[in-house]
């Protein structure tokens, strides 16, 4: 599955559930208990006739008790949704098992948000996500594109390390002009961008470029 698909899965459902519940909370007859997140997978779903098995039990234990074992939120999301990294597609199983057990066939369709169980199920997944974020703090990626002084590359590295982020340089760290003068590189692009909130330990990829210096001034000014 494409990297980022796990984060997209988690983000989409978090935002969608928040939007719908924000609307529902203003409606007559609002009952928060009908959409309250499950704290665990309901015991009545854990039956062999609903395809509950050792693999799913292991998945639940890992998600609930060892969220930091995932290398990233993206890995966690792909584990839950697509069964990657040793997972068993626990998200899809919960939809189908709840649809059968609670007589809510809509849960097995694209119209599953019509069921209140959808919000309870995805509330549990969101709590797994929050546990991961508590275990691995989020940090802000520094704005590196503003650092284009002669020591830009070293400054960029120091800022990233201070945030607890890893980095990988792409391109030339140092270039030499036609006179043999060594010129400093500078950060021309980065991913994730400055200002993004990411997990501590995330790798920031830096595109390293050079000053367009001429061999006489070395100041980046082009002669007419």
RASUL-V681740 format. One record per residue. N is the residue number from 1. PSI is psi in radians with two decimals (999 if undefined). BURIAL is # if it has 24 or more other C-alpha atoms within 12 Angstrom, else .. D_FIRST is the distance of its C-alpha to the first C-alpha in whole Angstrom. Layout:
[[N & PSI & BURIAL & D_FIRST] [N & PSI & BURIAL & D_FIRST]]
This chain:
[[1 & 2.59 & . & 0] [2 & 2.30 & . & 4] [3 & 2.40 & . & 6] [4 & -0.30 & . & 9] [5 & -0.57 & . & 7] [6 & -0.75 & # & 9] [7 & -0.74 & # & 12] [8 & -0.72 & . & 12] [9 & -0.86 & # & 12] [10 & -0.79 & # & 15] [11 & -0.78 & . & 17] [12 & -0.86 & . & 17] [13 & -0.63 & # & 18] [14 & -0.86 & # & 20] [15 & -0.69 & . & 22] [16 & -0.82 & . & 22] [17 & -0.75 & # & 24] [18 & -0.70 & . & 26] [19 & -0.85 & . & 27] [20 & -0.75 & . & 28] [21 & -0.53 & # & 30] [22 & -0.71 & . & 32] [23 & -0.82 & . & 33] [24 & -0.61 & . & 34] [25 & -0.28 & . & 36] [26 & -0.01 & . & 38] [27 & 2.59 & . & 39] [28 & 2.42 & . & 42] [29 & 0.22 & . & 42] [30 & 2.27 & . & 39] [31 & 1.77 & . & 38] [32 & -0.46 & . & 35] [33 & -0.43 & . & 35] [34 & -0.28 & . & 34] [35 & 0.19 & # & 31] [36 & 2.42 & # & 31] [37 & 2.47 & # & 28] [38 & 2.49 & # & 28] [39 & -0.45 & . & 29] [40 & 2.93 & # & 27] [41 & 2.21 & # & 26] [42 & 2.42 & . & 29] [43 & -0.56 & . & 31] [44 & -0.23 & . & 32] [45 & -0.28 & # & 28] [46 & 1.13 & # & 28] [47 & 2.51 & . & 30] [48 & -0.51 & . & 29] [49 & -0.27 & . & 30] [50 & 0.27 & . & 27] [51 & 0.36 & . & 24] [52 & 2.41 & # & 25] [53 & 3.13 & . & 24] [54 & -0.67 & . & 24] [55 & -0.78 & . & 21] [56 & -0.67 & # & 20] [57 & -0.70 & # & 23] [58 & -0.71 & . & 22] [59 & -0.82 & # & 19] [60 & -0.75 & # & 21] [61 & -0.70 & . & 24] [62 & -0.79 & # & 21] [63 & -0.67 & # & 20] [64 & -0.60 & # & 24] [65 & -0.25 & . & 25] [66 & 0.93 & . & 23] [67 & -0.46 & # & 21] [68 & -0.15 & # & 21] [69 & -0.28 & . & 20] [70 & 2.45 & # & 16] [71 & -0.33 & . & 16] [72 & 2.90 & # & 15] [73 & -0.60 & # & 14] [74 & -0.75 & # & 11] [75 & -0.73 & # & 10] [76 & -0.79 & # & 13] [77 & -0.70 & # & 11] [78 & -0.55 & # & 8] [79 & -0.78 & # & 11] [80 & -0.81 & # & 13] [81 & -0.73 & # & 10] [82 & -0.05 & # & 8] [83 & 0.40 & . & 10] [84 & 2.94 & # & 8] [85 & 0.66 & . & 11] [86 & 0.12 & . & 13] [87 & 3.03 & # & 13] [88 & 0.52 & # & 15] [89 & 0.95 & # & 13] [90 & -0.47 & # & 16] [91 & -0.90 & # & 16] [92 & -0.67 & # & 16] [93 & -0.75 & # & 19] [94 & -0.73 & # & 21] [95 & -0.87 & # & 21] [96 & -0.70 & # & 22] [97 & -0.75 & # & 24] [98 & -0.64 & # & 26] [99 & -0.75 & # & 26] [100 & -0.87 & . & 28] [101 & -0.68 & # & 30] [102 & 0.10 & . & 31] [103 & 0.59 & . & 32] [104 & 1.33 & . & 29] [105 & -0.43 & . & 28] [106 & -0.41 & . & 26] [107 & -0.35 & # & 24] [108 & 0.19 & # & 22] [109 & 3.06 & . & 22] [110 & -0.19 & . & 21] [111 & 0.34 & . & 24] [112 & -0.47 & # & 23] [113 & -0.15 & # & 24] [114 & -0.23 & . & 28] [115 & 2.41 & # & 28] [116 & -0.45 & # & 29] [117 & -0.47 & # & 27] [118 & -0.76 & # & 24] [119 & -0.53 & # & 25] [120 & -0.76 & # & 26] [121 & -0.85 & # & 23] [122 & -0.35 & # & 21] [123 & -0.66 & # & 24] [124 & -0.79 & # & 23] [125 & -0.69 & # & 20] [126 & -0.63 & # & 21] [127 & -0.60 & # & 23] [128 & -0.72 & # & 21] [129 & -0.80 & # & 19] [130 & -0.63 & # & 23] [131 & -0.66 & # & 24] [132 & -0.76 & # & 21] [133 & -0.57 & # & 22] [134 & -0.60 & . & 26] [135 & -0.57 & . & 25] [136 & 1.77 & # & 23] [137 & 2.65 & . & 25] [138 & 2.50 & . & 24] [139 & 2.79 & # & 26] [140 & 2.30 & # & 26] [141 & 2.17 & # & 25] [142 & 2.68 & # & 29] [143 & 1.76 & # & 30] [144 & -0.33 & # & 30] [145 & -0.31 & # & 31] [146 & -0.18 & . & 34] [147 & 1.62 & # & 35] [148 & 0.44 & # & 36] [149 & 3.14 & . & 40] [150 & -0.42 & . & 41] [151 & 0.53 & . & 39] [152 & -0.78 & # & 36] [153 & -0.80 & # & 33] [154 & -0.68 & # & 35] [155 & -0.78 & # & 35] [156 & -0.81 & # & 31] [157 & -0.77 & # & 31] [158 & -0.71 & . & 33] [159 & -0.72 & # & 32] [160 & -0.78 & # & 28] [161 & -0.64 & . & 30] [162 & -0.53 & . & 32] [163 & -0.08 & # & 29] [164 & 0.42 & # & 27] [165 & 2.67 & # & 24] [166 & 2.83 & # & 23] [167 & 2.69 & # & 24] [168 & 2.18 & # & 23] [169 & 2.38 & # & 25] [170 & 2.19 & . & 24] [171 & -2.98 & . & 27] [172 & 2.21 & . & 31] [173 & -0.43 & # & 32] [174 & 2.43 & # & 36] [175 & 2.81 & . & 38] [176 & 2.30 & . & 41] [177 & -3.11 & . & 43] [178 & -0.32 & . & 46] [179 & 0.00 & . & 49] [180 & 0.04 & . & 47] [181 & 2.25 & . & 46] [182 & 2.27 & . & 43] [183 & 2.52 & # & 41] [184 & 2.57 & # & 38] [185 & 2.96 & # & 35] [186 & 2.70 & # & 33] [187 & 2.09 & # & 30] [188 & -0.33 & # & 29] [189 & 2.72 & # & 26] [190 & 2.68 & # & 23] [191 & 2.06 & # & 20] [192 & 2.74 & # & 20] [193 & 2.77 & . & 23] [194 & 2.43 & # & 26] [195 & -0.29 & . & 27] [196 & 2.52 & . & 23] [197 & 2.11 & . & 23] [198 & 2.93 & # & 20] [199 & 2.49 & # & 21] [200 & 2.39 & # & 23] [201 & -0.14 & # & 22] [202 & 2.50 & # & 19] [203 & 2.25 & # & 19] [204 & 2.18 & # & 21] [205 & 2.18 & # & 21] [206 & 2.28 & # & 24] [207 & 2.01 & # & 25] [208 & 2.21 & # & 29] [209 & -2.76 & # & 31] [210 & 2.79 & # & 35] [211 & 2.49 & # & 38] [212 & 1.15 & . & 40] [213 & 2.56 & # & 43] [214 & 2.80 & . & 46] [215 & -0.09 & . & 48] [216 & -0.92 & . & 51] [217 & -0.48 & . & 50] [218 & 0.42 & # & 46] [219 & 0.06 & . & 46] [220 & 0.19 & . & 44] [221 & 2.30 & . & 46] [222 & 2.38 & . & 47] [223 & 2.47 & . & 50] [224 & 999 & . & 51]]
